[in-house]
Amino acid sequence: MTQKRTINELNIDFMRRRKPAAWLSGVVLLVCLLSIVFRGFDFGLDFTGGTVIELGYAQPIELSEVRAVLETQGHGGATIQYFGSRTDILIRLAPQDGVEEDSAKLSDRVFQALSQAAQGQVELRRVEFVGPQVGEELREQGGLAVLFALIGILIYVALRFEWRFAVGAVVALIHDVLFTVGIFSLFQIQFDLTVLAAVLAVIGYSLNDTIVIFDRVRENFRRMRKGTVIGIMNRSINETLSRTIVTSGTTLLVLVALYVLGGETINGFALALIIGILVGTYSTIYVATAIVVWLGLSRDDLLPVKKEGAELDLLP
Amino acid sequence: MNRYPLWKNLLILGVILAGLLLAWPNLYSQDPSIEITAARGHEISEASPGEIKAALENAKVPLKGIESLEGGKLLARFDTPGEQLRAQEAIERTLSERYRTALTQSADLPGWMRRLGLNQMSLGLDLRGGIHVVIDVDMEAALEQAVERYSGDLRTLLREDKIRYLTLTRDGADILIRFEDAATRDAGEKKLKREFRELDIQPSEESGAFVLRAALPETEQQKIKDFALQQNITTLRNRVNALGVAEPSIARQGDRRIVVELPGAQDPGRLKEILGATATLEYRLVDTEGSVADAVAGRPPVGSKLYYERNGTPILLKRRVIVTGDQIIDASAGFDSQSGSPAVFVSLDGQGARRMRDVTTENVGKPMAVVFIENRTTTQMVDGKPVKTTRKVEEVISVATIREPFGRRFQTTGLDSSTEAHDTALLLRSGALAAPIEIVEERTIGPSLGQDNIDQGLASVMLGLGLVLLFMAVYYRVFGLVANLALVVNLVLTIAVLSMLQATLTLPGIAGIVLTIGMAVDANVLIYERIREEIRNGNSPQASIHAGFDKAFSTIVDANVTTLIAAVVLFSFGTGPIKGFAVTLFIGIITSMFTAILGSRALINLIYGGRRLNKLAI
């Protein structure tokens, strides 16, 4: 296994490139932010409200045929797209006045019309309706969930490590969240509830990564009496690099399987996680640790050691 | 060195065996089945299974099995969905008076599993198909109604005690009562305060008048809201039960929402008609003396109110209500024995029956009307904001002459069709809603889509698992195989916990399982990389194993606790799909810590422990 030996014996000077990396991150995040502010998101039904109808045709169908039928029904503004294959289509209707009484009849009417046009060769697979106020609440709840997750993590890391680590970790997480949702905004990929769940999972995952390195940093500070802060950071990142690559690798393997086979409804979820894990691995090295260095961590901050994890030694 | 005490090995073995047992039921397939409940006024008896068997034999539908469920229900199993449908038809045709049926799916578990209380994971609607509806209860209207009711009660009490007041008006959510002088006001205050302890009653002088201001305190408002929600849940449950759907679920969500889930149901239109109608009936005497023409011109006689019949004919009714929908305890649809027209048969409670008897005895030969009252809520977008308006629709659905005094049971005719009679009976029977409701979210998932979702989810779990297993075995050799075993056990334990908790598995839940498969190896990777490091640093294999597990431990805990925080936040903030994802993520992390730290250590100990080693296959 020569390959693993190379990974383990690498001594990459990660910290030397932390300034260019900071510039890179800064520029990318700015682009993401601008896109979020000016382009916004292609919010899914969960957040906007409205009606979604998923249909399965017996034969491949042209979108234009479907659109023509919808226009006769007065739904010219509907979004129509293929959903996984040329026989499955998804229709999105924006919320309308007098929503409540109409939605069942609306989807019924649309389906009847399309069914007639296709001589009954179509199956109604799914109908979803979300009222406008629910969508608004979900958006608020989603934002709050992200915020509370970050605060909880900030407190935990500050207690277990030191405040500079907590700040580093949280900044890295914000970086990952912004980047991931930024991509969704930039490419106008639909953002729905499952994507939000994925973003929260990214927070959990990326933090996993960060904690592993921080743990090693803490250990190395206590073990190695000599060496600069930068040197120790580099050492720690290099020592954990093989683990980082293996774990990210296996997780990505699984996510790619999910993306390819999981079906259209789960695609956004898998994509958000794939992006999140890639950027999370990067940010662990270049954002989290760089911030800790930048905040002026010194050996003394970690030295008055209470016996590390005294209560935990009892367990394994 | 590197040996676990016997008890630890046994504990791990015990957990794994328990996990296998709990996960086992999921290997059994689901039979298309029919859930059979007794119709109103009938019971499932010892003879029932025999009756149903006979009916199915007559219709030549092969029956796979029939058994009793909890709560006096029967479950009939079939081999194919086609037979299931034919069986339902047969039972409906011949036994519809005594039994109600609902289509469902039921796992074909052996008897011993059921006796042990083992069960399959329950599948979410996105996996089995069905209707999911979120209902918003209009709390403002509930409060409004409460204030309205209090106004009436205050007025009655003052009148009964002959305490003279000038006016009684509503000022927002408060009630204002004006009195002529301070003395009457104080008398009124004393009286009202004693009778209505829950109200906050304050005397004041407003623009020269002597006033009592009665307000609903915050705690009282909360009580009213809670009651409204609870009452609506009960009412909705009655209505949903009447729809004939197996395993419906009706649950409170937050302060003002109700979630209704109907697995297998496919017709949202009918569901919404039944759920959404907040209807009640009122019985009133017809005012035969007042002038209808004057009333139409805007001058109704005192004590009467103008109504319209369904065909638009105006009619004057007495303001005083004889009986309201609250007092109706049962209602069924049928046909009038004389005219053959559709009718609703109504039973009243004791108080309602007494009032009805008194009033009808005094008024034989006079006409009485039934008023149908329905709250229709519509949402309109005004300046981009949804604005809800509730409209009260009152219609006179029948006018009939009182031929003889009514008793506890009587009938109402004058309905357009037997369907209408049926729906009206359903609404009357299930009681009134305490506050208007509005459907704010609705999802209907077709059964074939549910099956697709299961297949795709299963395929991606299998592929992901396979890839990870392959990689770990190649990269870490013997240790990789140990990690793989831990991973498979982890998957079994996750399924076991989901089955045990009867947590609902959804599509995002499957995604959560897939994600934990990817991340579960992390603990093993951390340990193994440590062991490799120790070996590189020149330590003996046994010492390396020991140090590897030891040193990685706190890292694993720290890393996983943070993910747990994310899972907990997801669970507490999320609804529906997000919650499902959070549950599986949470369970996956806990079980993976168990299998990766304790389980794989035990295995490594068994393989390598207690002997001299020169090399490790890692």
Chai-1 contact restraints between the chains, C-beta under 6 A:
chainA,res_idxA,chainB,res_idxB,connection_type,confidence,min_distance_angstrom,max_distance_angstrom,comment,restraint_id
A,D97,B,Q380,contact,1.0,0.0,6.0,A-B,restraint_1
A,D97,B,M381,contact,1.0,0.0,6.0,A-B,restraint_2
A,G98,B,T378,contact,1.0,0.0,6.0,A-B,restraint_3
A,V99,B,T379,contact,1.0,0.0,6.0,A-B,restraint_4
A,E100,B,T379,contact,1.0,0.0,6.0,A-B,restraint_5
A,E100,B,E438,contact,1.0,0.0,6.0,A-B,restraint_6
A,E100,B,I439,contact,1.0,0.0,6.0,A-B,restraint_7
A,A104,B,P268,contact,1.0,0.0,6.0,A-B,restraint_8
A,A104,B,G269,contact,1.0,0.0,6.0,A-B,restraint_9
A,A104,B,K272,contact,1.0,0.0,6.0,A-B,restraint_10
A,D108,B,G269,contact,1.0,0.0,6.0,A-B,restraint_11
A,R125,B,G446,contact,1.0,0.0,6.0,A-B,restraint_12
A,R125,B,L449,contact,1.0,0.0,6.0,A-B,restraint_13
A,R126,B,I445,contact,1.0,0.0,6.0,A-B,restraint_14
A,R126,B,G446,contact,1.0,0.0,6.0,A-B,restraint_15
A,R126,B,L449,contact,1.0,0.0,6.0,A-B,restraint_16
A,V127,B,T444,contact,1.0,0.0,6.0,A-B,restraint_17
A,E128,B,R443,contact,1.0,0.0,6.0,A-B,restraint_18
A,F129,B,E442,contact,1.0,0.0,6.0,A-B,restraint_19
A,V130,B,E441,contact,1.0,0.0,6.0,A-B,restraint_20
A,G131,B,V440,contact,1.0,0.0,6.0,A-B,restraint_21
A,P132,B,P386,contact,1.0,0.0,6.0,A-B,restraint_22
A,Q133,B,P386,contact,1.0,0.0,6.0,A-B,restraint_23
A,V134,B,V440,contact,1.0,0.0,6.0,A-B,restraint_24
A,V134,B,E441,contact,1.0,0.0,6.0,A-B,restraint_25
A,Q141,B,F573,contact,1.0,0.0,6.0,A-B,restraint_26
A,A145,B,V569,contact,1.0,0.0,6.0,A-B,restraint_27
A,A145,B,F573,contact,1.0,0.0,6.0,A-B,restraint_28
A,F148,B,V569,contact,1.0,0.0,6.0,A-B,restraint_29
A,A149,B,A566,contact,1.0,0.0,6.0,A-B,restraint_30
A,A149,B,V569,contact,1.0,0.0,6.0,A-B,restraint_31
A,G152,B,I565,contact,1.0,0.0,6.0,A-B,restraint_32
A,I153,B,T562,contact,1.0,0.0,6.0,A-B,restraint_33
A,I153,B,I565,contact,1.0,0.0,6.0,A-B,restraint_34
A,R160,B,D558,contact,1.0,0.0,6.0,A-B,restraint_35
A,L193,B,P577,contact,1.0,0.0,6.0,A-B,restraint_36
A,T194,B,P508,contact,1.0,0.0,6.0,A-B,restraint_37
A,A197,B,P508,contact,1.0,0.0,6.0,A-B,restraint_38
A,A197,B,I578,contact,1.0,0.0,6.0,A-B,restraint_39
A,A197,B,F581,contact,1.0,0.0,6.0,A-B,restraint_40
A,L200,B,A566,contact,1.0,0.0,6.0,A-B,restraint_41
A,L200,B,L570,contact,1.0,0.0,6.0,A-B,restraint_42
A,I203,B,A566,contact,1.0,0.0,6.0,A-B,restraint_43
A,G204,B,T563,contact,1.0,0.0,6.0,A-B,restraint_44
A,G204,B,A566,contact,1.0,0.0,6.0,A-B,restraint_45
A,L207,B,T562,contact,1.0,0.0,6.0,A-B,restraint_46
A,N208,B,A559,contact,1.0,0.0,6.0,A-B,restraint_47
A,N208,B,T563,contact,1.0,0.0,6.0,A-B,restraint_48
A,I211,B,D558,contact,1.0,0.0,6.0,A-B,restraint_49
A,I211,B,A559,contact,1.0,0.0,6.0,A-B,restraint_50
A,I211,B,T562,contact,1.0,0.0,6.0,A-B,restraint_51
A,V212,B,T555,contact,1.0,0.0,6.0,A-B,restraint_52
A,V212,B,A559,contact,1.0,0.0,6.0,A-B,restraint_53
A,D215,B,T555,contact,1.0,0.0,6.0,A-B,restraint_54
A,S242,B,E529,contact,1.0,0.0,6.0,A-B,restraint_55
A,R243,B,V525,contact,1.0,0.0,6.0,A-B,restraint_56
A,R243,B,L526,contact,1.0,0.0,6.0,A-B,restraint_57
A,R243,B,E529,contact,1.0,0.0,6.0,A-B,restraint_58
A,V246,B,V525,contact,1.0,0.0,6.0,A-B,restraint_59
A,T247,B,D522,contact,1.0,0.0,6.0,A-B,restraint_60
A,T247,B,V525,contact,1.0,0.0,6.0,A-B,restraint_61
A,T250,B,V468,contact,1.0,0.0,6.0,A-B,restraint_62
A,T250,B,G518,contact,1.0,0.0,6.0,A-B,restraint_63
A,T250,B,V521,contact,1.0,0.0,6.0,A-B,restraint_64
A,T251,B,G518,contact,1.0,0.0,6.0,A-B,restraint_65
A,T251,B,M519,contact,1.0,0.0,6.0,A-B,restraint_66
A,L253,B,L467,contact,1.0,0.0,6.0,A-B,restraint_67
A,L253,B,V468,contact,1.0,0.0,6.0,A-B,restraint_68
A,V254,B,G464,contact,1.0,0.0,6.0,A-B,restraint_69
A,V254,B,V514,contact,1.0,0.0,6.0,A-B,restraint_70
A,V254,B,I517,contact,1.0,0.0,6.0,A-B,restraint_71
A,V254,B,G518,contact,1.0,0.0,6.0,A-B,restraint_72
A,A257,B,S460,contact,1.0,0.0,6.0,A-B,restraint_73
A,A257,B,L463,contact,1.0,0.0,6.0,A-B,restraint_74
A,A257,B,G464,contact,1.0,0.0,6.0,A-B,restraint_75
A,L258,B,S460,contact,1.0,0.0,6.0,A-B,restraint_76
A,L258,B,V514,contact,1.0,0.0,6.0,A-B,restraint_77
A,L261,B,Q456,contact,1.0,0.0,6.0,A-B,restraint_78
A,L261,B,A459,contact,1.0,0.0,6.0,A-B,restraint_79
A,L261,B,S460,contact,1.0,0.0,6.0,A-B,restraint_80
A,L261,B,L463,contact,1.0,0.0,6.0,A-B,restraint_81
A,G262,B,Q456,contact,1.0,0.0,6.0,A-B,restraint_82
A,G262,B,S460,contact,1.0,0.0,6.0,A-B,restraint_83
A,G263,B,Q456,contact,1.0,0.0,6.0,A-B,restraint_84
A,I266,B,A511,contact,1.0,0.0,6.0,A-B,restraint_85
A,F269,B,A511,contact,1.0,0.0,6.0,A-B,restraint_86
A,G309,B,S554,contact,1.0,0.0,6.0,A-B,restraint_87
A,L312,B,S554,contact,1.0,0.0,6.0,A-B,restraint_88
A,P316,B,F553,contact,1.0,0.0,6.0,A-B,restraint_89
A,P316,B,I597,contact,1.0,0.0,6.0,A-B,restraint_90
